[in-house]
Amino acid sequence: MQFTKKLPNYLAGIVTGLFVLSFVGTQYDLSIVSKAQAQATDEIIVTARKRSESIQDVPVAVSALSAAQLEKGNIPMTQDLGKLTPNVVLHDMAYAGAGLSASIRGLNYDDTEKSNDPAVGVTIDGVFAANNGGVNLDLFDVESIEVLRGPQGTLYGRNTIGGVINIKRSKPTRELGAKFQVGVEEDNTQDLQAVVNFPIGDRAGLKVAVRDLTADNWMYNVTNQRTDKDFKDVQSHSIRLEADITDNITIDLIYDDIDDQSQRNNLAITSNTQPFTFCTGIPVATPPIPADALKCASASADLSRANDYSTTYDLIPQFMTYETENLTMNLEIDLGNHTLKSITGDQDSEELFTIVSWGSPTPVFPVTREISFDQTSQEFQLLSDYDGPLNYVLGYYYLDATFDQKSGPVQNFVSGQELEATAIFGEVSYDISDEWTATLGLRYTEEEKDFFVRNFAPLAQGVADATAFQRTGATPAGGFRNAVDQIYEDDYIQHRFIIERNFDTGMAYASISNGFRSGGIFARCTDPVTCAPFGTEEVINYEAGLRLEPSDALVFNVTAFMADYKDKQEQVTTNGLVCGNPAEATCTFSLNAAEVSISGLELESRYYPSESLSLNATIGILDADYDSYDDGGVDISDIAKLRMAPEVTFNLGFDYDVSLPGGDLTLSGSFNGRDSYWGQANWKTFNFAQGPNIEVDSYESLDLSASFRTETSNGNQIKVIIFGNDILEEGGRIARPFDAGAFAFAAPAKRQHFGMKIGYEF
């Protein structure tokens, strides 16, 4: 059942009430709130346009989350940000190192390959990530996060057709001090965090941050009759030095080292009623039980669902390890009425992907993949700071990103790519009058992708040939099954035009912008057809927003948008027979096949009825449909489903502060949820009646926490946080289903989770 069909009446009432409240507040200034109470509202500063501005003055759809909000809401990873932001769906990309599948307003990329660019950009301390690996971070030592919705390419990165997640970590305090925190949670979770700050003279500071996080598996493995220990295993270290070289020049150096040796859960969802390679169609309950039937949903996902997804049946757990070293250097020069910024980033990472049974109690499709990735980027920004009507941002951006991977033993290949991209960009704002402001942004990008792939024979001989080729470049005696060397070049002009009208209680704006996601060649292609280049896709976004602050106690924002999604890149995965591989293998075709129309509404509000109580609400409504989808000359737009695009997302929250004799107590709550949405399948051949279940059910979650802070006699602080996430539902849920043609699988996510954090700060 669609969530929209069972949407509670009170939710519709809240939406209506917020509209009425905003109107009443505009007319009567909400005199029910005293001036003393009004002081509860703190101005939220964001850098959505590369300069510090109040969020209510920014003509961009942006949600801002502070470190305190993340802590109170127990938002431990990037993927959890989707709870609090409208029309945003995030989940763990369990088949990439620290990978993130991100969807904003239905625009997403949900695969592992680094040959394809993400639809949602992620920046960490100003550095844009070139792929979706390594960005599902454990949110530790974070200062703030901004989630920008809609194309942001005129100011951010390269391909940001869906939006940007902008993560900023805390800077050195330049004072001697430390924060220590111990987390004790379910599943034998132990989370040790330490941040120590040192002053270096009067002009510099050093910060050292360390984290050690381990947890056992929350799912019981029935096949192996055990709970896997140290299922999550992450160690990270960070050193940050900030120094004022002169009165006008500041340098910020960051070194990160992350070692993630975690595992993942999988469930087989291959249908027993459809003639998949791994299923015979004979019910498991009918003796004799076919060996292939043990690889299907009846021996995995069906059993797990009956146990509220608290059990798994993997013969061999999936390992997805990730190791990386990152260097970041931010240089800022104050030139009086200008600021010059230099942002340099360097990343060197290694991933090892090992999966054999894909959630089944027997081996299915063994894959071992070694991936190395390197990224170097340089960005310059010149920001004006005039008192007059004209201000601007000008910039230059360069990116060099390289990956190499070796895969086997069923599909043996080596592939790699070197990407070079350069861009010049700028955004100019002009105050036409005291009420009207116009903004124009442009970005010109040139890029080149130098791609190669070599496909080898399956199994043992192919492994040997692939290893020899990777080490020495030796051609196999029998030649390659497929070999591609190709350069893909592209250039593109992005634009954004905004007109805004300011008035006493807020601001209204309208904008038009576009974004692109460049083409290329899919990295695990297997033959000349699947290795054919796919082209650039484009989004044109029309947006109108209203930012209201009718009183010091109420903020109410509404954004409406429409988007035309053209030449949409579709990755269609089938069984291996379609491309000359064994039946148990897979093929992935990359097509510029589709046109999509997207429209929606986003509501965000904060209300302070008293100095102690604050209420917040976010609601996202999305309507996204294929206009056309040409797959091999057949238009399947009437049956194809846009993945990761729920019709409704919402969050209703509160914070209540209580002063106690021994300290301050904050009670926080969040009731959030989303409508059902679809995973990925080959819609041209998908059997909706008999195929695997690749629709993610709608769900709601109630999260509660209590935070107590007290001060010792010498001025040090102690905090205790007790939290429960999704407290009404035990077990788990399906987060990411995928139909690979030959077989289908799904990644589960935990629901109910309780824990406590104890911190000490001086």
PAMAR-265182 format. One line per field, with one value per residue (C-alpha): residue in three letters; x, y, z. Coordinates in steps of 0.001 Angstrom, whole numbers. Layout:
BEGIN
type	c(Ala|...) .
x	c(X|...) .
y	c(Y|...) .
z	c(Z|...) .
END
This chain:
BEGIN
type	c(Met|Gln|Phe|Thr|Lys|Lys|Leu|Pro|Asn|Tyr|Leu|Ala|Gly|Ile|Val|Thr|Gly|Leu|Phe|Val|Leu|Ser|Phe|Val|Gly|Thr|Gln|Tyr|Asp|Leu|Ser|Ile|Val|Ser|Lys|Ala|Gln|Ala|Gln|Ala|Thr|Asp|Glu|Ile|Ile|Val|Thr|Ala|Arg|Lys|Arg|Ser|Glu|Ser|Ile|Gln|Asp|Val|Pro|Val|Ala|Val|Ser|Ala|Leu|Ser|Ala|Ala|Gln|Leu|Glu|Lys|Gly|Asn|Ile|Pro|Met|Thr|Gln|Asp|Leu|Gly|Lys|Leu|Thr|Pro|Asn|Val|Val|Leu|His|Asp|Met|Ala|Tyr|Ala|Gly|Ala|Gly|Leu|Ser|Ala|Ser|Ile|Arg|Gly|Leu|Asn|Tyr|Asp|Asp|Thr|Glu|Lys|Ser|Asn|Asp|Pro|Ala|Val|Gly|Val|Thr|Ile|Asp|Gly|Val|Phe|Ala|Ala|Asn|Asn|Gly|Gly|Val|Asn|Leu|Asp|Leu|Phe|Asp|Val|Glu|Ser|Ile|Glu|Val|Leu|Arg|Gly|Pro|Gln|Gly|Thr|Leu|Tyr|Gly|Arg|Asn|Thr|Ile|Gly|Gly|Val|Ile|Asn|Ile|Lys|Arg|Ser|Lys|Pro|Thr|Arg|Glu|Leu|Gly|Ala|Lys|Phe|Gln|Val|Gly|Val|Glu|Glu|Asp|Asn|Thr|Gln|Asp|Leu|Gln|Ala|Val|Val|Asn|Phe|Pro|Ile|Gly|Asp|Arg|Ala|Gly|Leu|Lys|Val|Ala|Val|Arg|Asp|Leu|Thr|Ala|Asp|Asn|Trp|Met|Tyr|Asn|Val|Thr|Asn|Gln|Arg|Thr|Asp|Lys|Asp|Phe|Lys|Asp|Val|Gln|Ser|His|Ser|Ile|Arg|Leu|Glu|Ala|Asp|Ile|Thr|Asp|Asn|Ile|Thr|Ile|Asp|Leu|Ile|Tyr|Asp|Asp|Ile|Asp|Asp|Gln|Ser|Gln|Arg|Asn|Asn|Leu|Ala|Ile|Thr|Ser|Asn|Thr|Gln|Pro|Phe|Thr|Phe|Cys|Thr|Gly|Ile|Pro|Val|Ala|Thr|Pro|Pro|Ile|Pro|Ala|Asp|Ala|Leu|Lys|Cys|Ala|Ser|Ala|Ser|Ala|Asp|Leu|Ser|Arg|Ala|Asn|Asp|Tyr|Ser|Thr|Thr|Tyr|Asp|Leu|Ile|Pro|Gln|Phe|Met|Thr|Tyr|Glu|Thr|Glu|Asn|Leu|Thr|Met|Asn|Leu|Glu|Ile|Asp|Leu|Gly|Asn|His|Thr|Leu|Lys|Ser|Ile|Thr|Gly|Asp|Gln|Asp|Ser|Glu|Glu|Leu|Phe|Thr|Ile|Val|Ser|Trp|Gly|Ser|Pro|Thr|Pro|Val|Phe|Pro|Val|Thr|Arg|Glu|Ile|Ser|Phe|Asp|Gln|Thr|Ser|Gln|Glu|Phe|Gln|Leu|Leu|Ser|Asp|Tyr|Asp|Gly|Pro|Leu|Asn|Tyr|Val|Leu|Gly|Tyr|Tyr|Tyr|Leu|Asp|Ala|Thr|Phe|Asp|Gln|Lys|Ser|Gly|Pro|Val|Gln|Asn|Phe|Val|Ser|Gly|Gln|Glu|Leu|Glu|Ala|Thr|Ala|Ile|Phe|Gly|Glu|Val|Ser|Tyr|Asp|Ile|Ser|Asp|Glu|Trp|Thr|Ala|Thr|Leu|Gly|Leu|Arg|Tyr|Thr|Glu|Glu|Glu|Lys|Asp|Phe|Phe|Val|Arg|Asn|Phe|Ala|Pro|Leu|Ala|Gln|Gly|Val|Ala|Asp|Ala|Thr|Ala|Phe|Gln|Arg|Thr|Gly|Ala|Thr|Pro|Ala|Gly|Gly|Phe|Arg|Asn|Ala|Val|Asp|Gln|Ile|Tyr|Glu|Asp|Asp|Tyr|Ile|Gln|His|Arg|Phe|Ile|Ile|Glu|Arg|Asn|Phe|Asp|Thr|Gly|Met|Ala|Tyr|Ala|Ser|Ile|Ser|Asn|Gly|Phe|Arg|Ser|Gly|Gly|Ile|Phe|Ala|Arg|Cys|Thr|Asp|Pro|Val|Thr|Cys|Ala|Pro|Phe|Gly|Thr|Glu|Glu|Val|Ile|Asn|Tyr|Glu|Ala|Gly|Leu|Arg|Leu|Glu|Pro|Ser|Asp|Ala|Leu|Val|Phe|Asn|Val|Thr|Ala|Phe|Met|Ala|Asp|Tyr|Lys|Asp|Lys|Gln|Glu|Gln|Val|Thr|Thr|Asn|Gly|Leu|Val|Cys|Gly|Asn|Pro|Ala|Glu|Ala|Thr|Cys|Thr|Phe|Ser|Leu|Asn|Ala|Ala|Glu|Val|Ser|Ile|Ser|Gly|Leu|Glu|Leu|Glu|Ser|Arg|Tyr|Tyr|Pro|Ser|Glu|Ser|Leu|Ser|Leu|Asn|Ala|Thr|Ile|Gly|Ile|Leu|Asp|Ala|Asp|Tyr|Asp|Ser|Tyr|Asp|Asp|Gly|Gly|Val|Asp|Ile|Ser|Asp|Ile|Ala|Lys|Leu|Arg|Met|Ala|Pro|Glu|Val|Thr|Phe|Asn|Leu|Gly|Phe|Asp|Tyr|Asp|Val|Ser|Leu|Pro|Gly|Gly|Asp|Leu|Thr|Leu|Ser|Gly|Ser|Phe|Asn|Gly|Arg|Asp|Ser|Tyr|Trp|Gly|Gln|Ala|Asn|Trp|Lys|Thr|Phe|Asn|Phe|Ala|Gln|Gly|Pro|Asn|Ile|Glu|Val|Asp|Ser|Tyr|Glu|Ser|Leu|Asp|Leu|Ser|Ala|Ser|Phe|Arg|Thr|Glu|Thr|Ser|Asn|Gly|Asn|Gln|Ile|Lys|Val|Ile|Ile|Phe|Gly|Asn|Asp|Ile|Leu|Glu|Glu|Gly|Gly|Arg|Ile|Ala|Arg|Pro|Phe|Asp|Ala|Gly|Ala|Phe|Ala|Phe|Ala|Ala|Pro|Ala|Lys|Arg|Gln|His|Phe|Gly|Met|Lys|Ile|Gly|Tyr|Glu|Phe) .
x	c(0|1317|2080|200|-2982|-2717|-1226|-2555|-5152|-3173|-238|-2453|-3740|-215|507|-2686|-1936|1547|151|-2445|143|2477|-366|-1505|2082|2575|-480|-267|3406|2360|1907|1242|5015|6771|9968|11836|10648|11581|15248|15102|15575|19223|20203|21415|24401|25118|27668|25417|26685|30315|29854|28383|24708|21591|19703|16599|18395|19620|17529|18450|16634|18990|18652|21255|22085|24301|26537|24061|21182|23158|24087|20599|19028|21704|22620|25750|26383|25844|23081|21013|20704|17741|15644|15682|15618|12693|12802|16156|16789|20180|21335|24513|25922|26944|28982|31427|33929|32094|29766|26648|23629|22113|18869|17572|14264|14494|17925|20445|23195|22853|25847|29441|31414|33731|33435|30035|29687|27422|24183|24475|27783|29476|32047|34139|35877|35508|36868|34460|34369|34648|32635|30179|32778|34210|31495|29132|31100|30781|29845|32461|33831|31414|30679|27728|26161|24217|22008|21402|18621|18529|21422|24328|26922|27606|29388|30001|32091|31127|28058|25531|22219|20443|22165|25089|25802|28286|30089|32232|34278|35364|38494|41156|39992|43552|43125|44227|41279|39904|36679|36323|33249|32398|29414|27863|25107|23304|25075|28119|28844|31837|32493|35553|36131|38762|39468|42396|43241|46626|47553|50699|51747|49250|48649|47998|46275|46517|43678|44052|40963|40835|37965|37660|34262|33387|30058|28798|26319|22724|21536|21946|23486|21302|23491|26628|24706|26509|26479|29471|31846|33395|30985|31585|35232|36414|39461|40091|42722|42777|45317|44372|46637|45304|47663|47631|50703|50124|47253|45655|46627|45324|46302|44336|46014|44144|45419|42987|43622|40638|40741|37323|37332|33576|31297|27833|24593|22857|19617|18812|15507|15609|12100|11363|8369|10344|12918|16057|19387|19620|16014|14206|10686|10168|9002|11592|9014|8592|11120|13602|14840|16768|20224|19525|16428|18660|19971|16579|14314|12617|15930|16883|14704|11391|12715|14291|11084|9230|11780|11391|14637|16668|18266|20580|21554|24842|27205|30133|29725|30373|33517|33857|37029|38110|41431|42244|44661|43507|45299|43474|44939|42745|44418|42494|43836|42013|42453|40262|37093|37951|38847|40964|40565|42629|41257|43579|42621|44447|42999|44624|42300|42135|39014|38660|35254|34621|31224|30327|26819|24855|22691|22222|23260|25260|27759|26099|28391|31882|33347|36624|37430|40463|40068|42508|41402|43378|42016|43753|41778|42528|40026|40481|37718|37672|34826|33936|32684|31370|28931|27360|24797|27231|28953|30336|32192|34716|36587|38703|38492|40739|40256|42409|40869|42166|40907|42130|40333|40770|37775|37238|36849|33542|33832|37532|38482|40722|39542|40490|40069|41822|39557|40735|38258|38742|36159|35820|32812|31243|28111|27175|24476|23134|20729|18418|16735|16210|13642|14870|18068|19136|21783|23411|25761|27724|30157|32051|33478|35790|36641|38302|37977|40679|39145|40364|39032|40369|38028|39477|38250|36161|37469|41055|42723|41111|42345|45909|45687|44178|46869|49640|48199|47859|51429|53260|50795|51115|48502|46973|47956|44353|43886|41315|37623|37142|39474|38593|40735|38694|38778|35521|35501|32798|32210|29202|27868|25820|23767|21623|19466|17676|15377|14435|12070|12721|10032|9692|8892|10912|11857|10473|12523|12292|15146|16063|19183|20593|23022|24737|26205|28859|28940|31639|31975|30666|33619|32408|31328|31938|31659|31569|27860|28006|31253|29613|29871|26871|26348|25740|22422|20929|18446|16720|15264|12599|12158|10180|10592|9115|11183|8997|9987|6716|7988|11095|9392|8420|10257|8318|9868|8214|9845|8106|10055|9759|12547|12969|15364|16726|18845|18752|21511|20073|22200|20238|21572|20654|21837|25068|23528|22468|26092|27786|28740|27781|24164|25230|27128|25648|25707|25092|23995|24337|21703|20685|17174|14758|13048|11550|9294|9735|7804|7313|6964|9136|7990|10316|9273|10576|8374|9309|6163|8341|11966|12100|10246|10989|9056|10198|8656|9815|7595|8606|6156|7476|5846|8279|7283|8927|7738|9620|11996|13346|14920|15849|13122|10435|8920|8558|7782|4353|5862|9339|9822|12090|14261|14698|11860|9257|6197|6268|9044|8467|9927|8151|10424|10742|13341|12394|14933|14652|16900|17638|19582|22510|22524|20485|18322|17138|14444|14328|12111|11637|8849|10034|9191|8845|6597|7509|9985|11527|14945|16567|15528|15431|11922|11657|11586|10661|7717|5759|3632|6395|9653|11661|10276|12302|9893|11045|8098|7012|8106|7921|10386|10074|13427|13807|16758|17564|20718|21988|24848|26442|29486|32074|33463|36497|34387|34691|31604|30066|27308|25199|22979|20500|18806|16528|16098|12941|11847|8508|9843|12242|14274|15148|13875|14976|16917|18289|16972|18636|17619|20809|19057|20633|19816|18500|19647|18950|20779|18883|19026|18488|15468|15251|18511|19262|22408|24120|26979|29053|31321|33810|35100|37622) .
y	c(0|3441|5624|8501|6440|6001|9411|10304|13065|14955|15310|17059|19178|20185|21323|23395|24774|25875|27801|29467|30187|31812|33999|35030|35754|37949|40018|40205|39473|36577|38738|35566|35246|37594|39388|37378|34155|35432|35390|31608|31816|31616|32786|29911|30794|28783|28963|27653|30461|30275|33191|33276|34270|33777|30758|32949|35225|32483|31923|28248|25198|24324|22556|23254|20870|21793|19473|19679|18597|15646|14589|14901|13111|10404|10921|8740|8511|10521|8118|9139|12766|11728|11513|15274|16693|16726|14795|13259|9487|8163|4625|2649|1556|-1789|-2740|190|1214|3558|4136|6296|6017|9480|10655|14223|14960|11613|12310|9664|7204|3786|1730|1141|1951|4933|5419|7014|10321|10836|12771|14234|15874|15603|18114|17595|20708|22281|19351|17828|13998|12673|9486|8039|5912|7027|9623|7612|8930|8180|11719|12411|15843|17616|21340|21565|20027|21706|19786|21808|20577|21101|21659|23513|23206|26916|26927|23289|20549|19118|16922|18037|17637|16491|18648|18847|17569|20019|18620|20910|19561|21567|23702|23924|26069|27409|26795|23874|21563|18115|16214|12539|10467|6806|5244|2066|741|-2391|-5076|-4763|-1384|427|3919|5714|9318|11841|15373|17278|20919|22568|26223|26967|30436|33219|32598|28878|25818|22057|19570|15785|13602|9821|7378|3611|2105|-1593|-3424|-6966|-7890|-6982|-9962|-13574|-15822|-18940|-20792|-20437|-20328|-17292|-13539|-12170|-10250|-6889|-6669|-2912|-2053|1489|3407|6991|9586|13233|15999|19594|22628|26147|29107|32827|33268|37030|39227|38638|35059|31899|28350|25233|21820|18536|14951|12036|8320|5945|2157|531|-3278|-3650|-6336|-6108|-8086|-9426|-11230|-13226|-12023|-14029|-15262|-19002|-18504|-17058|-19031|-17324|-19016|-19870|-20968|-24008|-22914|-25930|-24881|-25458|-27275|-29975|-32832|-33390|-29812|-28738|-27375|-24249|-23503|-22934|-19842|-18172|-15944|-18929|-19808|-16237|-13109|-14895|-16514|-13269|-11318|-13788|-12928|-9142|-9163|-10084|-13131|-13612|-16759|-15806|-18758|-16344|-12755|-9902|-7878|-4324|-2856|717|2383|5962|8781|12314|15641|18969|22462|25550|28927|32164|35631|38779|41435|44071|44098|40685|37263|34822|31141|28187|24664|21743|18113|14825|11349|7908|4991|1211|-976|-4746|-6164|-9854|-11477|-15073|-16069|-12782|-13649|-17324|-20345|-21643|-19998|-18068|-15689|-15264|-11813|-10437|-6933|-4820|-1108|1752|5354|8602|12120|15486|18706|22400|25211|28962|31348|35124|36528|40204|42009|45383|47578|48510|46658|44401|41285|38202|34905|33966|30684|28069|24315|21412|17698|14671|11354|7879|4409|890|-2319|-6061|-8386|-12152|-15120|-15544|-12295|-11646|-8175|-5261|-1735|1801|5415|8745|11768|15334|18165|21906|24612|28345|29647|32742|34040|37741|39265|42785|44680|46365|48185|47719|45041|43350|41347|39473|36727|35152|32186|30484|27603|26261|22744|20716|17134|14077|10447|8038|4574|996|-2492|-5978|-8961|-12432|-16019|-17043|-18841|-20009|-19200|-15792|-14994|-15868|-13873|-10851|-10919|-11198|-8337|-6085|-6732|-6820|-5855|-9326|-10338|-13812|-16582|-16858|-13110|-11009|-11780|-8041|-5040|-1350|1779|4923|8610|10348|14154|16596|20261|21952|25338|25483|28446|29699|32812|33981|36898|37607|40026|41011|42294|42971|39403|37436|36873|35245|34054|32310|30604|28566|26425|23467|20669|17839|14443|13518|10350|7735|3940|1652|128|-3485|-3754|-7130|-6867|-4237|-3570|-3019|-1076|1420|4986|6617|10357|13314|13705|17092|18541|21910|22984|25640|26690|29170|29701|31650|32321|33707|34905|36525|36790|36044|32807|31362|30450|28983|28103|26600|25622|24465|23011|21429|19673|18348|15389|14726|11906|10129|7562|4110|1149|-1993|-5240|-8589|-12206|-13108|-14891|-11543|-10499|-13848|-14612|-17669|-17626|-17143|-13957|-10527|-7809|-4106|-1925|1853|3819|7459|6127|8273|11594|12288|15028|15859|18278|18711|20770|21177|22656|23466|25223|26008|27393|28472|28591|29324|29752|26072|24422|24366|22527|21731|20126|19167|17691|16725|15851|14446|13547|11935|10003|8794|10662|8263|5317|3757|342|-1320|453|-331|2503|1164|4492|3228|420|1689|2941|5788|4439|6058|8547|8287|10488|11688|12281|13960|14753|16224|17044|18840|19958|20733|22295|21876|23546|21221|21924|19856|20876|21242|18528|18484|16087|15611|13646|13035|11251|10733|8545|8140|6597|3376|3571|1284|-263|-1166|-3736|-4366|-2964|-4229|-7853|-7479|-9614|-7581|-10604|-13185|-11279|-10480|-7841|-4721|-2188|-718|-531|2748|3181|5563|5928|7474|8595|9934|11163|12791|14893|16021|18483|19522|21522|20425|22706|23505|24440|21233|19770|16323|15194|12062|11215|8357|7655|5264|5194|3743|2704|1214|-1293|-4160|-6047|-4513|-3506|-3714|-595|-1382|-4150|-4888|-7235|-8267|-10354|-13693|-13236|-10573|-9420|-6779|-4921|-4763|-1938|-2105|-459|-215|755|1994|3401|5822|8288|9764|12714|14823|18172|20660) .
z	c(0|-891|2098|492|610|4357|5194|8658|8732|11336|8927|6403|9287|10223|6660|6619|10061|9041|6098|8312|10982|8483|7158|10639|11635|8576|9425|13214|14063|16310|19380|21391|21727|24094|23195|25802|24257|20817|21764|21425|17659|16655|13183|11007|8841|5689|2885|110|-2186|-1029|1402|4907|4832|6904|5626|5319|2845|509|-2656|-2731|-1332|1524|4874|7562|10396|13326|15326|18224|15977|14649|18177|19669|16727|16710|13064|13015|9244|6091|5044|8104|6950|4835|8004|8450|4915|2448|-844|104|146|1236|1888|2259|-1095|357|-2719|-2637|14|2412|-533|-570|-2833|-2788|-4337|-4197|-5909|-7712|-9259|-8252|-9052|-7445|-8558|-7569|-10693|-10585|-14339|-13675|-11907|-8897|-9375|-5880|-5043|-1663|-448|2680|4017|596|-1462|-3989|-4096|-7660|-6987|-4471|-2659|653|1370|3606|6545|10222|11223|13849|14789|12429|12763|10387|7292|4515|2076|-1097|-3377|-7125|-9592|-7965|-10716|-11140|-7761|-6760|-8328|-11692|-11776|-9190|-11018|-7855|-5271|-2872|635|2125|5202|7358|10239|13259|13134|15831|18756|19267|22987|25121|25531|24844|24247|25060|24368|24911|23184|24571|22354|21287|19235|21473|19880|21303|20023|21397|20316|21286|20063|21541|20764|21275|20891|18908|19970|19430|15733|15276|16631|16219|16511|16733|16380|16866|16610|17142|16313|16498|16556|16152|13457|14324|12233|13359|10702|10640|8131|10261|13561|14910|15287|13421|15698|14795|11882|11848|12372|11668|12863|11812|12619|11685|12237|11471|11668|11236|11304|10558|8408|8438|9568|6157|5276|6980|6104|7086|6649|7190|7124|7356|7650|7611|7888|7461|7674|7988|6567|5014|5183|2102|1356|-1762|-3230|-6484|-7248|-7157|-9457|-12351|-14396|-13113|-13645|-9961|-9404|-10756|-9842|-7564|-4056|-1369|741|-1936|-1547|-2917|-2497|-5619|-4835|-6877|-4831|-1821|-3582|-3863|-1794|-164|1502|2395|2166|2764|5938|7090|6540|8769|11478|11013|9039|12109|10442|7502|5593|3970|3727|3487|4768|2382|2988|1659|3106|2532|3327|2456|3134|2375|2369|2257|2205|2405|1999|2582|1790|2899|205|1799|-236|-1704|-327|-2315|-1438|-2570|-1907|-2619|-2115|-2593|-1965|-2230|-1455|-1769|-1739|-1532|-2397|-1622|-1997|-2804|-1777|-2080|920|32|2121|-870|-3249|-6077|-7946|-6449|-6962|-5688|-6803|-5973|-6665|-6299|-6633|-6649|-6830|-6962|-7183|-7099|-6790|-6617|-5547|-5562|-3447|-3331|-228|-1366|516|-2811|-4897|-6789|-5420|-7097|-6878|-9568|-9705|-11423|-10840|-11848|-11169|-11962|-10872|-11687|-10851|-11636|-10765|-11180|-10931|-10949|-10921|-12817|-14743|-15134|-16241|-15513|-16217|-15407|-16285|-15963|-15760|-16275|-15871|-15838|-15288|-14904|-13029|-11607|-9984|-9866|-7635|-8164|-5907|-8386|-5491|-1769|-2580|-5764|-6388|-9511|-9637|-12678|-12485|-15276|-15423|-18414|-18068|-20282|-19443|-20868|-19780|-20943|-20433|-20907|-20231|-20871|-20510|-19963|-19969|-16939|-13854|-13290|-16616|-16712|-13199|-14207|-17430|-15687|-12990|-15577|-17605|-14598|-13487|-16826|-19556|-21095|-23672|-23001|-25402|-26560|-26743|-24906|-24954|-25356|-25345|-25369|-25351|-25796|-24971|-24150|-24337|-23375|-22625|-21131|-20050|-16870|-15801|-12964|-12945|-9797|-9172|-5569|-3854|-240|2119|5835|6893|4392|814|-2343|-5309|-8648|-10446|-13481|-13570|-15403|-14621|-16418|-15694|-18194|-20234|-20652|-20673|-17949|-16081|-15840|-19488|-21114|-24921|-27700|-27156|-23393|-23835|-26182|-24850|-23253|-23516|-21240|-19440|-18568|-16091|-16408|-13071|-12455|-8840|-6767|-3050|-174|2957|5737|9200|10316|13889|15886|16925|13543|10369|7478|4114|1059|-2252|-5429|-8335|-11756|-13641|-17177|-17129|-20629|-22114|-18753|-18344|-17641|-16584|-17510|-16006|-17561|-17336|-19086|-22067|-23505|-24057|-24714|-21114|-19060|-17879|-14268|-15164|-15851|-18512|-17981|-20895|-20627|-22512|-22896|-23043|-21117|-20563|-17119|-15747|-12074|-9892|-6193|-3059|44|3342|6236|9433|12917|15674|19210|21384|24429|25430|26355|23484|19770|17071|13549|10504|7018|4322|790|-1973|-5254|-8560|-11000|-14134|-17307|-20400|-22663|-22237|-25419|-24737|-28030|-29958|-27373|-25317|-21770|-20086|-18983|-16882|-15918|-12356|-11334|-8523|-5104|-5661|-2853|-3253|362|2896|6258|9651|12690|15612|18912|21469|25059|27428|31183|33758|36674|39875|38615|34976|31786|30249|26631|25481|21702|19377|15679|13860|10286|7348|3636|1042|-746|-3629|-6239|-6613|-9924|-12529|-16267|-16729|-20285|-19099|-15433|-14331|-11780|-10827|-10410|-10245|-7121|-4798|-5541|-4035|-732|1637|3184|6768|9714|12560|16023|17445|20996|23029|26357|26697|30107|30541|33772|34802|37342|40039|37893|34853|32862|31204|31414|29069|28947|25976|26015|22700|20907|17143|15573|19056|17965|15417|16044|13456|10114|6707|3091|2078|-1375|-3692|-7040|-9853|-11670|-14320|-13412|-9731|-7362|-3936|-1313|1441|4759|7301|11051|12638|16450|18120|21654|23145|25500|25038|27855|27178|29087|27888|29206) .
END
